[in-house]
Amino acid sequence: MTHKEAKQIAALLNDRNQLARTYTAADVLAEKEHYVYELREGEVVACVEHRQVQWYQLEVRHLSVASALPTQDRRPRRCLPQHGPVHSSLVSWAT
């Protein structure tokens, strides 16, 4: 994950959620192993923050999709994004 991607993830989290605090690129970079994100044309268009609860279970904390992403592109996909750790129990992007 680059600093630019972390900054875009923080902006997406802050813009699309009502969070108790404001996320920064430094916050995202400090816990980059907890983020899965999708890039399109070099821009982050969707991200999810997750935590491992049990060895078999993940908790999705924040799932954010850019508002500029066309509606037809928000449909669930069969595979996970190429960036971030791959966990078989993570769901595809949903709207």
N, C-alpha and C positions, 0 to 999 in steps of 0.2 A: 504494500500500500504506500503510495506516495503522499507527500504533504498536500498536494493539490487535491487528490482524491479524498483525503481525510477532511479537508476544508469543505469540500462539496457534500460529504456525508453529514458533517456537523450542520451545515446550512439546511440540508434536507430534513434532518431531525428537528431542528428548531422551527422551520417553516410549516411543517406538516403535522406537528404534535403540540399538545398543550402540556409542556413539561414544567416541572417544579424549578428547574435550573436551565441555564443556557449551555449547550455543548459547544466546545471549541475543537479545533483541529488537534490540539495537544491532548484533549480528553480521548478523542477517537484513536489517535496513534498509540496512546498508552495502553489501550485495550483492543488493539487491532485484531487479535485472534478471535474476538467475539462478534465480528462483523462479516457479513456476506453481502456483496453488492454487485450490481450489474452496470457495466459501462456500455454506452452507445455513442459512437463517434467521439470518444475521449471524455465524455461527461457521465457522471453518476446519475442514473435515472431511477434507481431503486436500491434500497438497502434494508437489512434486517439485523437487529442486535439480538444475540441469543446468549443464554447461559446454560451450562450443563447442570441439571438438578440431580440426576441419578446417572449411573453408568448407561442406562437405556433411555434417558429422557432429557430433552432440551426444553427450555422455557424461551419463548419468543417475547422479547421485551418491547421492541419498537420495530414495526414494519412500515416503511415509508416509500411512497411512489411519487415521483415528480408530477406536479399538476400539468406540466407542459407535454407530458407523454400522451399521445393520442389514445383514446379509449380502447380501440381495437388492439393496441399493443399491451394493454394491462391484463389480458387474459392469462390464466394459469398456463405454465409451461411444463413440459414433461421432464426437463432436466434443470439442474441448479446452475446458477451463474458460474462463470469461469473464475471469479475472484473470491478469495477467502477460503476458509477450511470447508471441506466437504463432509457433511453429516447426512447419512441416509434418512434420518428422521426429520430433517428440515422439509417443510412443505414448499412447493413452488410459489412464485409470486401470486398474490391474490388481491382482488379489489373489493 
